[in-house]
């Protein structure tokens, strides 16, 4: 029987020195919204009401935007690996979504663009015979 490792056990690597700039660029590209529930970024001093784009149920929880490494490697800052997620969505998927695992059912819409980018990069690597973009 295969034991499932926790998110903390799978987490590896270290953040690069320029992580703050990378994370900010990822959030800006997403329009400062979570790619899963579409809630806008909040801070403790600036709460934002849900708008018509939000897909989560109203729960009154603060939704500060974070950047999640889908493969759990903090040093892997390729575009396909960096998902801008609010804290709530980040906690809901961390440890449950393994980008390297095949799934029986179709992936959620928010994850599909990241999987497509990863597939395209892997395809280019195979054709070129060396690591592209690293």
PyMOL commands that set and color helices and strands:
alter all, ss='L'
color gray80, all
select helices_A, chain A and resi 7-10+19-29+79-81+87-93+109-128
alter helices_A, ss='H'
color red, helices_A
select strands_A, chain A and resi 65-69+82-86
alter strands_A, ss='S'
color yellow, strands_A
deselect
rebuild
show_as cartoon
